[in-house]
């Protein structure tokens, strides 16, 4: 993500992203007077005058610890509040729309999920049509992964595939009769060039496969908690790139929650954009991992608040016509909260949007809008789509850029739609 992302970035983008350069700007960050770090090998070292930007850019484990007296903890919290490496939603929209941009006075009203179980033939036909569209979309996305796995040295496909496998197992493993999902997941993890990423990949997929079937929650939960959300669209995104990756490594491979992760990704106050969706993701990993260190950090009420805030941000992105720069985030919002059992996200109009961003070819990746993304830097490194058999027969060459993270989170969203339709509509 600008973009779940324990994403493998190239060195240049890593440096720029972690140091806080966004659209050519640099953050001014005051130094901490004293910070205690747990080094990679577990040694404790002191660094005076270090800034959080320096720590995020380096190779240190994010193990900032709270010292006696609370002074350093207070300084850390004050400094975190200054770290804004991304713009707000409305700032990005204003760049795209220029002087014509006007802040929406109201967001979209609540709409029901795409279908409900019904006895009349119209409802049945509509549900069947939605199911067929979703399954067809999933199959074309799987065709993309099947033909491009050797070109994807990144962890993202493993998350999308394992999320789909859980749903497919739940509904008779029909997809796995054609697509060897377990084999692909293992292949993704085993071929990653980064050892730490490979270890994280194996740990992530192992605990996700153990995920128990969740019951669908009442639509009223999001509606109730959304009424508490007072600020949407104007919050800048707190820096998260290196933080996100290191927190996931610590939790998934060592069952640890470093102090900096506790104060950010496990903060019960919902943040914004990708930091917000990863608050939910990190909490989900913690619940599945059943780590003693997370027992006091997770609760269902905070999850409700996080997904309510995510829903309000998704509404706003919808209202401003889902510009290309927000599409990856939008599908991640639908995918994560939908997968966690919040049906409010599984709307028909949002399904139509997601499907419209998929390649129409047999290799149905989710594609980069070259013109729409021209003003923004993305850490979702594009992969040139291969030419399909049909295109070769017709004498055509593929000319699309596939986005691995976008495709993976879209697969999670589609799996959520499929699960909901099977259990509530047909």
C-alpha positions in Angstrom: 0.0 0.0 0.0 0.8 3.8 -0.4 0.0 0.3 -0.2 -1.3 -5.2 3.9 1.7 -4.4 3.3 4.7 -6.1 4.3 5.6 -5.2 0.7 8.9 -5.7 -0.9 9.9 -2.3 -2.1 12.9 -1.4 -4.2 15.7 0.3 -2.3 15.1 3.8 -3.6 11.4 3.8 -2.8 12.0 2.3 0.6 14.4 5.1 1.5 12.1 7.9 0.3 9.0 6.4 1.8 10.4 5.6 5.2 12.2 9.0 5.5 8.8 10.6 4.9 9.2 12.2 1.5 5.8 12.4 -0.1 5.1 14.3 -3.3 8.5 16.0 -3.0 8.0 17.2 0.6 10.1 16.5 3.7 8.9 16.3 7.2 10.5 18.4 9.9 10.8 16.2 13.0 12.2 17.2 16.3 14.8 14.9 17.9 14.1 12.7 20.9 16.3 13.5 23.8 16.8 9.8 24.6 15.4 6.6 23.0 16.1 3.0 24.1 16.1 0.5 21.3 16.1 -3.2 21.2 18.6 -4.1 18.4 18.0 -6.8 16.0 20.0 -9.4 17.9 18.2 -8.5 21.2 21.0 -6.2 22.5 19.9 -3.0 24.2 21.6 0.2 22.9 21.0 3.9 23.5 20.9 6.5 20.8 20.8 10.2 21.8 19.3 12.7 19.5 17.7 10.1 17.3 14.5 10.9 15.4 11.7 8.6 14.7 12.2 9.1 11.0 15.8 7.9 11.4 14.6 4.8 13.3 11.9 4.0 10.7 14.5 4.3 7.9 17.1 2.1 9.6 17.3 -1.6 10.1 16.4 -1.6 13.8 13.6 -3.6 15.4 10.8 -1.3 16.4 11.4 -2.0 20.1 11.2 1.4 21.7 10.6 0.7 25.4 8.9 2.9 28.0 11.5 4.1 30.6 10.9 4.9 34.2 9.0 8.1 35.0 7.1 8.3 31.8 9.2 11.2 30.4 10.4 9.4 27.3 6.9 7.9 26.8 5.4 11.4 26.7 8.1 12.6 24.4 7.5 9.7 22.1 3.8 10.3 22.0 4.3 14.0 21.3 6.7 13.1 18.4 4.4 10.5 16.9 1.7 13.2 16.6 4.1 15.2 14.3 4.7 12.3 11.9 2.4 12.8 9.0 4.0 11.2 5.9 0.9 11.1 3.8 -1.7 13.7 2.9 -5.3 13.6 4.0 -8.0 12.2 1.7 -9.3 15.7 1.0 -5.8 17.1 0.3 -5.3 14.4 -2.4 -8.7 15.0 -3.9 -8.0 18.8 -4.1 -4.7 18.1 -6.0 -6.6 16.0 -8.5 -9.6 18.4 -9.0 -7.8 21.7 -8.5 -9.7 24.9 -8.0 -13.0 23.1 -8.9 -12.8 21.0 -5.7 -15.4 21.6 -3.0 -15.4 19.7 0.3 -18.5 17.4 0.3 -21.1 18.6 2.8 -22.4 15.1 3.5 -21.2 11.6 2.9 -23.2 8.9 1.4 -26.0 7.5 3.5 -26.0 3.9 4.7 -27.0 1.4 2.1 -27.9 -2.3 2.7 -25.6 -5.2 1.7 -26.0 -6.3 -1.9 -28.6 -9.0 -1.2 -30.7 -10.7 1.4 -32.1 -14.2 1.3 -35.5 -14.1 -0.3 -38.1 -16.4 -1.7 -39.2 -14.4 -4.7 -37.7 -15.2 -8.1 -36.4 -11.6 -8.7 -34.3 -11.7 -5.5 -33.1 -15.2 -6.3 -32.0 -14.3 -9.8 -30.3 -11.2 -8.6 -28.4 -13.1 -6.0 -27.4 -15.8 -8.5 -26.2 -13.2 -10.9 -24.1 -11.5 -8.2 -22.6 -14.8 -7.2 -21.7 -15.7 -10.8 -20.0 -12.4 -11.4 -18.0 -12.6 -8.2 -16.9 -16.2 -8.8 -15.9 -15.4 -12.4 -13.9 -12.4 -11.2 -12.1 -14.6 -8.6 -11.3 -17.2 -11.2 -9.8 -14.7 -13.6 -7.7 -13.2 -10.7 -6.5 -16.7 -10.0 -5.5 -17.1 -13.7 -3.3 -14.1 -13.2 -1.6 -15.5 -10.2 -1.1 -18.9 -11.9 0.6 -17.3 -14.9 2.6 -14.6 -13.0 3.7 -16.2 -9.7 7.3 -16.4 -11.0 7.2 -12.7 -11.6 6.0 -11.7 -8.2 8.8 -11.6 -5.5 6.5 -10.2 -2.9 4.4 -11.4 0.0 1.1 -9.9 -1.0 -0.2 -12.8 -3.2 0.1 -15.1 -0.1 -2.4 -13.0 1.9 -5.0 -12.8 -0.9 -4.7 -16.5 -1.6 -4.9 -17.7 2.0 -7.9 -15.5 2.6 -9.6 -17.0 -0.4 -8.7 -20.5 0.7 -10.4 -20.1 4.0 -13.6 -19.1 2.3 -13.3 -21.8 -0.4 -12.7 -24.5 2.3 -15.9 -23.2 4.0 -17.9 -23.7 0.8 -16.8 -27.1 -0.4 -13.3 -26.3 -1.8 -14.8 -26.0 -5.3 -12.1 -23.6 -6.5 -9.3 -25.8 -5.3 -10.4 -28.6 -7.6 -8.8 -26.5 -10.4 -6.5 -24.1 -8.5 -4.0 -25.6 -6.0 -4.1 -22.7 -3.6 -2.1 -24.4 -0.8 0.7 -25.2 -3.3 0.7 -21.6 -4.5 0.8 -20.1 -1.0 3.8 -22.3 -0.1 5.5 -21.4 -3.3 5.1 -17.7 -2.7 6.6 -17.9 0.8 9.4 -20.3 -0.2 10.6 -18.2 -3.2 10.8 -14.8 -1.5 14.3 -13.5 -1.7 14.1 -11.7 1.7 14.5 -14.3 4.5 12.7 -12.2 7.1 9.8 -11.7 4.6 9.7 -15.4 3.9 9.5 -16.2 7.7 6.7 -13.7 8.1 4.9 -15.1 5.1 4.9 -18.6 6.5 3.8 -17.4 10.0 1.0 -15.3 8.5 -0.5 -18.0 6.3 -0.2 -20.6 9.1 -2.3 -18.6 11.6 -4.7 -17.3 8.9 -5.6 -20.9 7.9 -6.5 -21.5 11.5 -9.1 -18.6 11.4 -12.4 -19.9 12.7 -15.5 -19.1 10.7 -17.0 -15.8 11.9 -20.6 -15.1 12.1 -22.0 -12.1 10.2 -22.5 -9.1 12.5 -25.6 -6.9 12.6 -25.6 -3.9 10.2 -26.6 -1.8 13.2 -23.1 -2.0 14.7 -21.4 0.1 12.1 -24.3 2.5 12.0 -24.2 2.9 15.8 -20.4 3.4 16.0 -20.2 5.6 12.9 -22.3 8.2 14.7 -19.3 8.7 17.0 -17.0 9.6 14.1 -16.7 13.3 13.9 -13.7 13.9 11.6 -13.4 12.2 8.2 -11.1 13.1 5.4 -9.0 15.9 6.9 -6.7 13.7 9.0 -3.2 13.1 7.6 -1.9 9.6 7.6 0.6 8.8 10.4 3.8 7.4 9.1 3.5 3.6 8.9 5.8 2.1 6.2 8.7 0.6 8.2 6.6 0.6 11.4 4.0 -1.7 9.8 6.5 -4.2 8.5 8.5 -4.4 11.7 5.4 -4.7 13.9 4.1 -7.6 11.8 7.4 -9.4 11.9 7.6 -9.0 15.7 4.1 -10.2 16.2 4.0 -13.0 13.7 7.4 -14.5 14.2 8.2 -13.7 17.9 4.7 -13.1 19.4 6.0 -9.7 20.6 4.4 -6.3 20.6 7.2 -3.7 20.8 6.3 -0.5 22.6 6.2 1.6 19.4 3.7 -0.9 17.9 1.5 -0.8 21.1 1.3 3.0 20.9 0.5 3.1 17.2 -1.0 0.1 15.5 -2.6 -1.1 18.8 -3.8 2.3 19.7 -7.5 2.0 20.4 -8.1 5.4 18.8 -8.8 4.9 15.1 -6.3 6.7 12.8 -6.8 7.2 9.1 -6.4 5.5 5.7 -3.8 2.7 5.6 -2.7 3.2 9.2 -6.4 2.7 10.1 -6.8 -0.5 8.0 -3.6 -1.9 9.5 -4.8 -1.2 13.0 -7.5 -3.8 12.2 -5.2 -6.2 10.4 -2.6 -6.1 13.3 -5.4 -6.7 15.8 -6.7 -9.6 13.7 -3.2 -11.2 13.5 -3.0 -10.8 17.3 -6.3 -12.5 17.9 -5.5 -15.4 15.6 -2.0 -15.8 17.0 -3.3 -16.0 20.6 -0.2 -14.4 21.9 -0.1 -13.7 25.7 1.4 -10.3 25.0 -1.7 -9.1 23.2 -4.4 -10.3 25.6 -5.0 -6.8 27.0 -4.7 -5.0 23.7 -7.6 -6.5 21.7 -11.4 -6.2 22.2 -14.4 -6.4 19.9 -15.6 -2.8 20.8 -12.4 -1.3 19.4 -12.8 -3.4 16.2 -16.3 -2.0 15.9 -14.9 1.6 16.2 -12.1 1.0 13.7 -14.4 -0.5 11.0 -17.0 2.3 11.6 -14.2 4.8 10.9 -13.1 2.8 7.9 -16.7 2.8 6.6 -16.9 6.6 6.9 -13.7 7.0 5.0 -14.9 4.5 2.3 -18.1 6.5 2.0 -16.1 9.7 1.4 -13.9 8.1 -1.2 -17.1 6.9 -2.9 -18.6 10.4 -2.8 -15.5 11.9 -4.5 -15.8 9.3 -7.3 -13.1 6.9 -6.2 -10.0 8.4 -7.9 -7.4 6.0 -9.0 -5.1 6.9 -6.1 -7.7 5.6 -3.6 -8.7 2.3 -5.3 -6.2 0.1 -3.5 -7.2 1.6 -0.2 -10.9 1.3 -1.0 -10.7 -2.4 -1.8 -8.6 -3.0 1.3 -11.3 -1.3 3.4 -14.0 -3.5 1.9 -11.9 -6.6 2.1 -10.7 -6.4 5.6 -13.9 -5.3 7.3 -16.0 -7.4 5.1 -13.9 -10.4 5.9 -14.2 -9.7 9.6 -18.0 -10.0 9.3 -19.3 -6.4 8.8 -21.9 -6.7 6.0 -22.3 -3.0 5.6 -19.2 -3.0 3.3 -20.6 -5.5 0.9 -22.8 -3.2 -1.2 -23.9 -3.8 -4.7 -22.6 -0.4 -6.0 -19.2 -1.0 -4.4 -19.0 -4.5 -5.9 -19.6 -2.9 -9.3 -16.8 -0.4 -8.7 -14.3 -3.1 -7.7 -15.1 -5.3 -10.7 -14.7 -2.3 -13.1 -11.0 -2.0 -12.0 -10.1 -5.5 -13.1 -8.4 -6.4 -16.4 -11.0 -7.6 -18.8 -8.5 -10.2 -20.1 -8.3 -13.9 -19.0 -5.4 -12.8 -16.7 -7.7 -10.7 -14.4 -5.3 -8.7 -12.3 -6.3 -5.3 -11.0 -4.6 -2.7 -13.1 -2.8 0.6 -12.7 -4.6 3.6 -14.0 -1.5 5.3 -15.6 -3.1 8.7 -16.0 -4.9 8.7 -12.7 -1.8 7.8 -10.7 0.5 10.2 -12.5 0.6 12.7 -9.7 1.3 10.3 -6.9 4.0 7.8 -5.8 2.8 4.3 -5.1 4.7 1.6 -3.4 2.7 -1.1 -5.2 5.3 -1.9 -7.9 3.6 -2.7 -11.2 4.2 -5.9 -13.1 3.7 -6.0 -16.9 0.8 -8.3 -17.7 1.7 -11.2 -19.9 -0.2 -11.7 -23.2 -3.0 -14.2 -23.0 -3.5 -17.1 -25.4 -6.6 -15.3 -26.8 -4.6 -12.1 -27.4 -1.8 -14.0 -29.2 -4.3 -15.7 -31.5 -5.7 -12.3 -32.3 -2.3 -10.8 -32.9 -2.5 -8.5 -30.0 0.1 -7.7 -27.3 -0.9 -7.0 -23.6 -0.5 -3.4 -22.6 -1.5 -3.3 -18.9 0.3 -2.8 -15.6 -0.8 -5.3 -12.9 -0.6 -4.1 -9.3 0.2 -7.1 -7.0 -1.1 -5.5 -3.8 -4.2 -4.1 -5.4 -4.9 -7.5 -6.9 -4.4 -9.3 -3.6 -6.6 -7.0 -1.5 -9.3 -7.1 -4.3 -9.2 -10.9 -4.0 -9.9 -10.6 -0.2 -12.8 -8.2 -1.0 -14.2 -10.7 -3.6 -13.8 -13.6 -1.2 -15.8 -11.6 1.4 -18.6 -10.9 -1.2 -18.6 -14.6 -2.1 -18.8 -15.8 1.5 -21.6 -13.3 2.2 -23.7 -14.3 -0.9 -23.3 -18.0 -0.1 -24.5 -17.6 3.5 -27.1 -14.9 3.1 -28.4 -14.8 -0.4 -28.6 -18.1 -2.3 
